[in-house]
Amino acid sequence: MADAAQRLKSLVEQLLGAPLPVRIRAWDGSQAGPPGAPTLVVRNRRAVRRLLWKPGELGLARAWVAGDLDIDGDLYSALDLMAEFIWERGEDDRTLVQALRDPEVRAAVRGLVKLAGPPLPPAPPREEVRRGRAHLHTKRSDRRAISHHYDVGNDFYEIVLGPSMVYSCAYWEDAGTLEDAQRDKLDLVCRKLALTPGQRLLDVGCGWGSMAIHAAREYGVSVVGITLSHEQAAFARKRVAGEGLTDKVEIRVQDYRDVSDGPYDAISSIGMAEHVGSARYLEYARDLYALLKPGGRLLNHQIARRPQRDESTYSVDEFIDSYVFPDGELAPVGTTVTQLERAGFEVRDVEAIREHYALTLRRWVANLEADWQRAMRLTSPGRARVWLLYMAASALSFEHNRIGVNQVLAVRTPESGDSAMRLRARTWN
């Protein structure tokens, strides 16, 4: 008798203490759950074994990446419905240990173990990062983490990011294209930094060279762009040559801690500081401060999380850490501002652009879905699934204010106190 879906549904509801908001379709063809709701497709027994051996987000992630789980219906709706059970369980909810005190739950688990088949745990998907101690943020560990995230093929990133090749939040001033919004973001950064011809700009985490090219071409500055990704650097150098800007732009494979040719008139750090880590952040801020001329400006564009009542309990999201950004850490914007000020900066402006990132991510998801078969061929089916889940879930997190993104403008104000900032700086002229 085909009843795997109903048995799975009953167990999940017993463990969570609430009705399951999505429908389940199991490998035996059975279905259970609210009619018309997005459907969680459990393709095989291995998916159940993954969840039994690793209950929670990481078990779900492994099953998704391996293709053992899928979504039939709108991905955003399914993730939104399941968010409460995956990411938003409160302190007063029933824990797994508490649930297992119930004889009916224990009996259901025993039945599920039999249903799942052989008891050995399935191997994690090959896309999962294998490492020892995390979050060390040495130069070597940072190189490995950056390589895992960025060295997956420039052709793949061209599918996701589009022609702009900008991998950070765009700035949506109207209903234009993604390329328009990314250009507007780069120009906003240049205006905030008050770039003028002949100045030197350091672009930390330069990616595929878009900021460096825009600043050199449109504002006449000389740019040094640094990245830890060899694939990014090769792509960026080719773009720079194609634009005829080799006399204006230098792309280096270099750690920010190794830059020693300051001073610079301005520094841009766009979507890079999330990789620095809390233990290294003050060092990062002090290094950038030392590389600036007195009166020079830093534009730090960085994702932020909501502060916790007890910051010592903060832990990195398991899926993100294992599959997307190894060793990446998010901090509240107030912590970032404090660390910049401790390094000596005067913080002059903070602009929150959270909603802009949700719009950007939805465009990236649409790009990926539109060229899905080619994306899988360029990387792997598992890697493509990682990016689809990561970007869709992140879009919802920005929309629901679980995370944000901010542009922090800071100045190395000289002893005279003259910051060279306009009295009404928000005009950005």
C-alpha atoms as one frame of an Amber mdcrd trajectory, in Angstrom:
protein
   0.000   0.000   0.000   1.413   3.388  -1.019   1.406   5.462   2.157   4.957
   6.864   2.542   3.800  10.467   2.102   1.184  10.236   4.869   3.650   8.587
   7.225   6.241  11.286   6.523   3.678  14.037   7.021   2.471  12.593  10.321
   5.974  12.273  11.711   7.007  15.797  10.737   3.875  17.249  12.287   4.429
  15.290  15.492   8.021  16.469  15.724   7.207  20.114  14.981   3.949  20.298
  16.857   2.204  22.079  13.965   0.522  21.241  10.653   2.850  20.887   7.678
   2.144  23.843   5.330   3.287  22.111   2.127   2.216  18.958   0.355   4.423
  15.846   0.213   4.780  13.468  -2.737   6.834  10.361  -1.960   8.802   7.929
  -4.106   5.921   5.420  -4.019   3.560   7.904  -5.690   1.596   8.668  -2.529
   0.679  12.262  -1.636  -0.427  14.004   1.537  -0.888  17.550   2.735  -2.892
  20.665   1.891  -4.418  20.483  -1.623  -3.061  23.167  -3.936  -0.013  23.908
  -1.797   3.543  23.695  -3.207   4.705  20.092  -3.136   7.867  18.780  -1.488
   8.923  15.865  -3.670  10.748  13.121  -1.746  12.318  11.208  -4.618  13.789
   8.272  -2.736  14.387   6.695   0.662  17.868   8.202   0.772  16.296  11.619
   1.425  14.721  10.250   4.594  18.015   8.720   5.714  19.713  12.086   5.256
  17.158  13.723   7.535  17.341  10.932  10.105  21.127  11.196  10.332  21.204
  14.987  10.196  17.832  16.449  11.273  17.317  20.086  10.429  18.665  22.476
   7.822  21.851  20.628   6.859  20.013  17.347   6.274  17.477  19.135   4.086
  20.267  20.912   2.229  22.123  17.671   1.525  18.959  16.062   0.202  18.228
  19.095  -1.994  21.748  19.360  -3.432  21.867  15.622  -4.149  18.528  15.791
  -5.954  16.814  13.550  -3.389  14.364  16.373  -2.615  12.708  18.757  -5.048
   9.924  21.349  -5.168   6.926  21.049  -7.478   5.391  24.503  -7.690   6.649
  27.997  -6.910  10.008  27.774  -5.135   9.588  31.104  -3.335   6.151  30.122
  -1.993   7.443  26.757  -0.786  10.442  28.294   0.978   8.273  31.009   2.496
   5.867  28.417   3.870   8.653  26.251   5.257  10.757  29.118   6.651   9.072
  28.948  10.046  10.095  25.300  10.436  13.610  25.631   9.023  14.953  29.026
  10.105  12.520  30.611  12.567  11.931  28.079  15.312  11.665  30.005  18.563
  12.972  29.121  22.015   9.535  27.942  23.166   9.007  25.474  20.318   9.212
  21.759  20.949  12.707  20.426  20.471  13.499  17.059  18.963  14.444  15.687
  22.384  11.163  16.838  23.867   9.223  15.374  20.964  10.912  12.001  21.360
   9.526  11.712  24.917   6.151  11.117  23.318   5.632   7.331  22.820   3.698
   7.957  19.598   6.558   9.993  18.146   9.094   7.338  19.105   6.953   4.711
  17.425   6.661   6.862  14.316  10.434   7.339  14.207  10.993   3.605  14.457
   8.594   3.101  11.591  10.350   5.760   9.574  13.731   4.136  10.172  12.331
   0.935   8.684  10.832   2.902   5.813  14.160   4.640   5.081  15.974   1.432
   4.279  19.643   0.578   5.093  20.752   2.388   8.251  24.132   3.636   7.009
  24.291   7.431   6.537  24.496   8.578   2.900  27.706  10.352   1.944  27.368
  14.163   1.697  27.152  15.560  -1.843  30.548  16.320  -3.357  29.677  20.030
  -3.449  29.854  20.166   0.359  32.999  21.701   1.862  35.104  19.235   3.856
  37.427  20.819   6.377  38.536  20.793   9.992  38.255  23.852  12.167  36.310
  26.648  10.541  36.427  30.449  10.713  40.198  30.696  11.227  40.497  33.338
   8.495  44.159  32.777   7.837  45.389  33.806   4.415  45.462  30.161   3.373
  41.966  29.329   4.628  40.548  32.495   3.062  42.076  31.536  -0.304  40.421
  28.112  -0.096  37.071  29.601   0.860  37.156  32.159  -1.955  38.181  29.491
  -4.459  35.255  27.273  -3.412  32.796  30.093  -3.980  34.152  31.887  -7.023
  36.254  29.402  -8.992  33.294  27.442 -10.337  33.532  28.765 -13.884  33.178
  32.271 -15.249  30.675  31.020 -17.853  28.369  29.905 -15.058  28.549  33.315
 -13.396  27.811  34.992 -16.729  24.521  33.068 -16.803  23.566  34.176 -13.302
  24.877  37.745 -13.245  24.268  38.748 -16.839  26.477  41.072 -18.904  27.323
  43.396 -15.994  29.209  40.625 -14.145  28.577  42.412 -10.857  28.057  40.067
  -7.914  26.566  42.406  -5.316  23.350  44.273  -4.687  22.210  46.463  -7.579
  20.652  49.912  -7.081  17.152  50.128  -8.515  16.249  53.740  -9.237  13.553
  52.824 -11.759  12.136  49.785 -13.520  15.165  49.331 -15.752  17.211  46.228
 -16.487  19.566  44.446 -14.119  22.478  45.895 -16.103  21.084  49.430 -15.649
  20.711  48.879 -11.905  24.237  47.511 -11.540  25.665  50.432 -13.500  23.752
  52.817 -11.241  25.176  51.077  -8.163  28.751  51.372  -9.417  28.196  55.022
 -10.249  26.675  55.664  -6.810  29.801  54.217  -5.195  32.043  56.419  -7.350
  30.034  59.533  -6.434  30.085  58.704  -2.742  33.850  58.350  -2.963  34.001
  61.719  -4.810  36.384  60.300  -7.420  38.199  62.739  -9.697  40.690  62.240
 -12.559  44.209  61.341 -11.465  43.258  59.809  -8.132  44.192  56.276  -7.034
  41.420  53.830  -6.083  41.893  50.475  -4.363  39.017  48.075  -5.091  39.117
  45.340  -2.440  37.472  42.144  -3.648  37.314  43.404  -7.229  35.445  40.393
  -8.600  35.331  40.344 -12.391  36.571  43.926 -12.657  33.313  45.841 -13.149
  33.898  48.494 -10.474  37.521  49.021 -11.517  36.561  49.424 -15.188  33.672
  51.800 -14.428  35.767  54.010 -12.143  38.663  54.211 -14.607  36.519  54.755
 -17.689  33.952  57.179 -16.257  35.985  59.024 -13.596  39.543  58.900 -14.929
  41.102  57.311 -11.838  43.888  54.753 -11.662  42.636  51.547 -10.050  44.233
  48.587  -8.325  41.738  45.745  -8.007  42.545  42.790  -5.760  40.934  39.347
  -5.512  41.909  35.928  -4.197  40.251  34.176  -7.148  42.535  33.323 -10.068
  39.536  32.783 -12.347  38.110  36.201 -11.503  41.477  37.874 -12.045  41.986
  36.279 -15.467  38.495  37.304 -16.566  38.907  40.848 -15.212  42.278  41.347
 -16.943  40.775  40.286 -20.252  37.912  42.767 -19.795  40.331  45.564 -18.872
  42.369  44.909 -22.017  39.217  44.844 -24.114  38.262  48.276 -22.768  41.733
  49.661 -23.547  42.327  50.462 -19.874  45.513  48.527 -19.135  47.274  51.821
 -18.385  44.583  52.690 -15.810  43.641  49.373 -14.185  45.813  46.728 -12.543
  44.216  43.478 -11.370  46.113  41.497  -8.742  45.623  38.149  -7.038  46.395
  39.490  -3.593  45.147  39.420   0.001  44.117  42.790   1.415  46.601  42.168
   4.244  49.445  42.142   1.710  48.731  45.462  -0.024  51.645  47.781   0.744
  51.668  50.414  -2.005  49.463  53.047  -0.391  48.424  55.667   0.127  45.236
  55.629  -1.953  42.775  58.461  -2.378  39.800  56.122  -2.012  38.929  52.487
  -1.291  35.856  50.551  -2.381  34.978  47.262  -0.707  31.799  45.912  -2.261
  30.478  42.580  -0.998  33.884  41.516   0.297  33.791  42.239   4.050  31.420
  39.299   4.672  34.450  37.054   4.080  36.675  38.804   6.633  35.269  37.238
   9.811  34.541  38.807  13.183  37.949  37.881  14.607  39.724  39.736  11.784
  37.389  42.651  11.207  39.250  45.245  13.266  42.473  44.211  11.520  40.706
  44.624   8.159  39.465  48.096   9.108  42.880  49.186  10.389  44.618  47.894
   7.255  42.284  49.880   4.995  42.639  52.967   7.199  46.433  52.757   6.898
  46.187  52.517   3.090  44.202  55.757   2.756  45.515  59.291   2.515  44.299
  61.719   5.176  40.927  62.864   3.905  40.512  59.680   1.852  37.193  57.834
   1.762  36.149  54.215   2.195  32.881  52.858   0.817  32.116  49.568   2.576
  29.149  47.742   1.006  28.239  44.789   3.246  25.428  42.372   4.115  24.276
  42.606   7.743  22.262  40.343  10.012  19.867  41.332  12.752  21.470  41.672
  16.212  20.830  38.911  18.729  19.917  39.339  22.359  22.965  37.273  23.254
  25.613  37.740  20.553  27.693  34.867  21.952  25.050  32.444  20.631  25.475
  33.522  17.010  26.283  30.661  14.675  26.779  30.625  10.930  23.961  29.201
   8.821  24.824  25.538   8.169  23.765  25.471   4.526  25.592  28.709   3.672
  28.739  27.611   5.509  28.833  24.146   3.967  27.857  24.933   0.393  28.037
  28.640  -0.414  30.353  30.868   1.643  32.709  28.707   3.725  33.808  30.689
   6.789  31.623  33.659   5.852  30.213  35.611   8.789  27.616  38.356   9.031
  27.588  41.110  11.651  24.952  43.690  12.633  25.519  47.046  10.929  26.124
  48.651  14.317  29.031  46.289  14.941  30.532  47.147  11.554  30.263  50.888
  12.229  31.840  50.453  15.672  34.791  48.505  14.292  35.405  51.081  11.565
  35.375  53.840  14.160  37.716  51.888  16.431  40.141  51.703  13.499  40.128
  55.501  13.279  37.497  56.178  10.605  34.811  58.811  10.894  31.585  57.219
   9.655  29.663  59.830   7.683  26.768  57.976   6.127  24.960  54.636   6.277
  22.477  53.821   3.517  20.315  50.718   3.908  19.395  49.165   0.559  17.840
  45.882   1.738  14.923  45.864  -0.697  17.313  46.438  -3.595  19.050  43.131
  -2.886  15.790  41.195  -2.931  15.073  42.584  -6.397  18.616  41.757  -7.531
  18.448  38.169  -6.301  15.124  37.542  -8.006  16.682  38.663 -11.293  19.639
  36.319 -10.746  17.270  33.427 -10.023  15.337  34.194 -13.203  18.607  34.213
 -15.190  19.608  30.844 -13.767  16.220  29.238 -14.363  16.102  30.556 -17.939
  19.360  28.743 -18.820  19.123  25.863 -16.350  20.342  23.000 -18.539  23.437
  24.886 -19.654  24.167  25.992 -16.078  24.169  22.365 -14.921  26.525  21.381
 -17.735  28.952  24.192 -16.892  29.218  23.231 -13.219  27.260  20.266 -11.889
  23.586  19.628 -11.167  24.375  19.848  -7.456  26.189  23.167  -7.756  23.367
  24.656  -9.810  20.879  23.496  -7.166  23.008  25.097  -4.448  22.818  28.440
  -6.202  19.109  28.207  -6.936  18.249  27.477  -3.302  20.737  29.986  -1.911
  19.569  32.893  -4.039  15.842  32.227  -3.687  16.075  31.805   0.084  18.260
  34.913   0.353  15.735  36.982  -1.609  13.066  36.041   0.922  15.409  36.807
   3.821  15.972  40.327   2.511  12.270  40.824   1.851  11.337  39.769   5.390
  14.106  41.796   7.070  15.958  38.756   8.364  19.108  40.236   6.791  19.979
  43.592   5.239  22.698  45.289   3.230  24.263  48.675   3.858  26.658  51.099
   2.213  28.817  52.678   4.922  30.793  55.757   3.881  33.766  56.483   6.152
  36.546  59.063   6.017  40.107  59.087   7.282  39.504  62.536   8.707  42.753
  64.449   9.301  43.677  66.014  12.634  42.394  69.376  11.423  38.892  67.899
  11.418  38.264  68.859   7.785  36.476  65.840   6.307  35.993  67.572   2.936
  32.380  66.412   3.036  29.582  68.652   1.799  27.158  69.903   4.424  24.399
  68.047   2.574  26.335  65.006   1.379  23.305  62.973   0.338  23.216  64.842
  -2.965  26.353  62.838  -3.959  27.358  65.439  -6.567
